[in-house]
Amino acid sequence: MVLLLVGVAVLLAGLLVFGRDGKMLTYAALVLAQGTAGWWLRGR
């Protein structure tokens, strides 16, 4: 559930910042955020 919420938050932030979906920077941020959240959840 946490990874889903992180992913949706990043995609919405990318949409708000860039005004449209599909920017590579948004997808790079999504990969970074999902990886960090997964690493954090694994360590808990």
N, CA, C and O atoms as CSV, one atom per row, in Angstrom:
chain,resi,resn,atom,element,x,y,z
A,1,MET,N,N,0.822,-1.184,0.000
A,1,MET,CA,C,0.000,0.000,0.000
A,1,MET,C,C,0.877,1.263,0.000
A,1,MET,O,O,0.567,2.251,-0.666
A,2,VAL,N,N,1.955,1.206,0.749
A,2,VAL,CA,C,2.853,2.363,0.826
A,2,VAL,C,C,3.464,2.658,-0.545
A,2,VAL,O,O,3.546,3.816,-0.953
A,3,LEU,N,N,3.889,1.615,-1.251
A,3,LEU,CA,C,4.498,1.819,-2.568
A,3,LEU,C,C,3.484,2.389,-3.556
A,3,LEU,O,O,3.839,3.207,-4.404
A,4,LEU,N,N,2.245,1.969,-3.453
A,4,LEU,CA,C,1.197,2.512,-4.311
A,4,LEU,C,C,1.008,4.000,-4.048
A,4,LEU,O,O,0.930,4.790,-4.989
A,5,LEU,N,N,0.934,4.382,-2.802
A,5,LEU,CA,C,0.747,5.785,-2.447
A,5,LEU,C,C,1.938,6.642,-2.865
A,5,LEU,O,O,1.762,7.770,-3.327
A,6,VAL,N,N,3.132,6.119,-2.708
A,6,VAL,CA,C,4.336,6.848,-3.130
A,6,VAL,C,C,4.314,7.047,-4.647
A,6,VAL,O,O,4.600,8.136,-5.144
A,7,GLY,N,N,3.976,5.995,-5.365
A,7,GLY,CA,C,3.926,6.086,-6.821
A,7,GLY,C,C,2.897,7.083,-7.319
A,7,GLY,O,O,3.177,7.873,-8.221
A,8,VAL,N,N,1.717,7.048,-6.740
A,8,VAL,CA,C,0.662,7.985,-7.145
A,8,VAL,C,C,1.071,9.417,-6.815
A,8,VAL,O,O,0.834,10.328,-7.609
A,9,ALA,N,N,1.682,9.622,-5.654
A,9,ALA,CA,C,2.115,10.967,-5.264
A,9,ALA,C,C,3.164,11.514,-6.231
A,9,ALA,O,O,3.108,12.683,-6.610
A,10,VAL,N,N,4.111,10.682,-6.628
A,10,VAL,CA,C,5.150,11.130,-7.554
A,10,VAL,C,C,4.561,11.448,-8.928
A,10,VAL,O,O,4.914,12.456,-9.540
A,11,LEU,N,N,3.668,10.594,-9.408
A,11,LEU,CA,C,3.063,10.841,-10.713
A,11,LEU,C,C,2.192,12.098,-10.704
A,11,LEU,O,O,2.193,12.856,-11.673
A,12,LEU,N,N,1.459,12.323,-9.628
A,12,LEU,CA,C,0.660,13.546,-9.527
A,12,LEU,C,C,1.553,14.782,-9.429
A,12,LEU,O,O,1.245,15.817,-10.020
A,13,ALA,N,N,2.649,14.682,-8.690
A,13,ALA,CA,C,3.575,15.810,-8.597
A,13,ALA,C,C,4.178,16.125,-9.963
A,13,ALA,O,O,4.316,17.293,-10.326
A,14,GLY,N,N,4.534,15.098,-10.716
A,14,GLY,CA,C,5.058,15.311,-12.062
A,14,GLY,C,C,4.033,15.953,-12.976
A,14,GLY,O,O,4.368,16.804,-13.800
A,15,LEU,N,N,2.785,15.543,-12.828
A,15,LEU,CA,C,1.715,16.132,-13.626
A,15,LEU,C,C,1.511,17.600,-13.273
A,15,LEU,O,O,1.297,18.426,-14.160
A,16,LEU,N,N,1.573,17.926,-12.001
A,16,LEU,CA,C,1.403,19.316,-11.573
A,16,LEU,C,C,2.577,20.196,-11.994
A,16,LEU,O,O,2.384,21.343,-12.396
A,17,VAL,N,N,3.787,19.661,-11.901
A,17,VAL,CA,C,4.976,20.448,-12.225
A,17,VAL,C,C,5.107,20.675,-13.733
A,17,VAL,O,O,5.386,21.789,-14.177
A,18,PHE,N,N,4.904,19.610,-14.518
A,18,PHE,CA,C,5.134,19.690,-15.957
A,18,PHE,C,C,3.878,19.948,-16.770
A,18,PHE,O,O,3.970,20.303,-17.945
A,19,GLY,N,N,2.714,19.778,-16.175
A,19,GLY,CA,C,1.472,20.050,-16.874
A,19,GLY,C,C,0.981,18.928,-17.763
A,19,GLY,O,O,-0.101,19.019,-18.344
A,20,ARG,N,N,1.766,17.874,-17.875
A,20,ARG,CA,C,1.331,16.703,-18.642
A,20,ARG,C,C,2.121,15.489,-18.178
A,20,ARG,O,O,3.180,15.614,-17.562
A,21,ASP,N,N,1.596,14.335,-18.481
A,21,ASP,CA,C,2.267,13.096,-18.086
A,21,ASP,C,C,3.232,12.672,-19.185
A,21,ASP,O,O,3.086,13.079,-20.338
A,22,GLY,N,N,4.198,11.870,-18.835
A,22,GLY,CA,C,5.079,11.303,-19.831
A,22,GLY,C,C,6.476,11.881,-19.869
A,22,GLY,O,O,7.279,11.483,-20.713
A,23,LYS,N,N,6.789,12.801,-18.985
A,23,LYS,CA,C,8.139,13.352,-18.942
A,23,LYS,C,C,9.093,12.319,-18.334
A,23,LYS,O,O,8.757,11.654,-17.354
A,24,MET,N,N,10.264,12.195,-18.915
A,24,MET,CA,C,11.234,11.213,-18.427
A,24,MET,C,C,11.705,11.529,-17.000
A,24,MET,O,O,12.019,10.618,-16.234
A,25,LEU,N,N,11.752,12.802,-16.650
A,25,LEU,CA,C,12.152,13.171,-15.293
A,25,LEU,C,C,11.151,12.647,-14.262
A,25,LEU,O,O,11.536,12.249,-13.163
A,26,THR,N,N,9.873,12.649,-14.619
A,26,THR,CA,C,8.854,12.112,-13.717
A,26,THR,C,C,9.077,10.619,-13.509
A,26,THR,O,O,8.984,10.128,-12.384
A,27,TYR,N,N,9.369,9.897,-14.585
A,27,TYR,CA,C,9.589,8.456,-14.459
A,27,TYR,C,C,10.883,8.153,-13.704
A,27,TYR,O,O,10.953,7.163,-12.977
A,28,ALA,N,N,11.892,8.981,-13.865
A,28,ALA,CA,C,13.122,8.799,-13.100
A,28,ALA,C,C,12.868,9.029,-11.613
A,28,ALA,O,O,13.384,8.298,-10.767
A,29,ALA,N,N,12.074,10.043,-11.302
A,29,ALA,CA,C,11.714,10.299,-9.902
A,29,ALA,C,C,10.881,9.157,-9.348
A,29,ALA,O,O,11.011,8.807,-8.175
A,30,LEU,N,N,10.022,8.570,-10.184
A,30,LEU,CA,C,9.201,7.440,-9.755
A,30,LEU,C,C,10.078,6.245,-9.401
A,30,LEU,O,O,9.855,5.594,-8.381
A,31,VAL,N,N,11.061,5.956,-10.225
A,31,VAL,CA,C,11.969,4.838,-9.954
A,31,VAL,C,C,12.758,5.095,-8.672
A,31,VAL,O,O,12.903,4.196,-7.843
A,32,LEU,N,N,13.261,6.303,-8.506
A,32,LEU,CA,C,14.015,6.651,-7.304
A,32,LEU,C,C,13.141,6.564,-6.053
A,32,LEU,O,O,13.567,6.013,-5.037
A,33,ALA,N,N,11.935,7.097,-6.119
A,33,ALA,CA,C,11.033,7.090,-4.962
A,33,ALA,C,C,10.591,5.674,-4.609
A,33,ALA,O,O,10.548,5.314,-3.433
A,34,GLN,N,N,10.263,4.866,-5.622
A,34,GLN,CA,C,9.839,3.488,-5.361
A,34,GLN,C,C,10.988,2.666,-4.787
A,34,GLN,O,O,10.787,1.873,-3.867
A,35,GLY,N,N,12.171,2.850,-5.321
A,35,GLY,CA,C,13.337,2.129,-4.812
A,35,GLY,C,C,13.658,2.502,-3.381
A,35,GLY,O,O,13.954,1.640,-2.553
A,36,THR,N,N,13.596,3.786,-3.097
A,36,THR,CA,C,13.871,4.251,-1.731
A,36,THR,C,C,12.815,3.755,-0.754
A,36,THR,O,O,13.146,3.304,0.343
A,37,ALA,N,N,11.552,3.835,-1.142
A,37,ALA,CA,C,10.475,3.371,-0.264
A,37,ALA,C,C,10.571,1.864,-0.049
A,37,ALA,O,O,10.366,1.394,1.070
A,38,GLY,N,N,10.878,1.099,-1.091
A,38,GLY,CA,C,11.029,-0.341,-0.941
A,38,GLY,C,C,12.191,-0.698,-0.049
A,38,GLY,O,O,12.089,-1.604,0.779
A,39,TRP,N,N,13.304,0.011,-0.211
A,39,TRP,CA,C,14.475,-0.210,0.652
A,39,TRP,C,C,14.135,0.116,2.108
A,39,TRP,O,O,14.519,-0.618,3.018
A,40,TRP,N,N,13.422,1.209,2.320
A,40,TRP,CA,C,13.057,1.609,3.677
A,40,TRP,C,C,12.110,0.592,4.311
A,40,TRP,O,O,12.263,0.248,5.483
A,41,LEU,N,N,11.135,0.113,3.546
A,41,LEU,CA,C,10.190,-0.869,4.075
A,41,LEU,C,C,10.879,-2.195,4.375
A,41,LEU,O,O,10.520,-2.868,5.342
A,42,ARG,N,N,11.843,-2.574,3.579
A,42,ARG,CA,C,12.560,-3.830,3.797
A,42,ARG,C,C,13.384,-3.772,5.077
A,42,ARG,O,O,13.531,-4.776,5.775
A,43,GLY,N,N,13.918,-2.595,5.381
A,43,GLY,CA,C,14.752,-2.435,6.567
A,43,GLY,C,C,13.974,-2.296,7.862
A,43,GLY,O,O,14.554,-2.380,8.945
A,44,ARG,N,N,12.680,-2.086,7.768
A,44,ARG,CA,C,11.871,-1.914,8.988
A,44,ARG,C,C,11.674,-3.179,9.715
A,44,ARG,O,O,11.017,-3.197,10.756
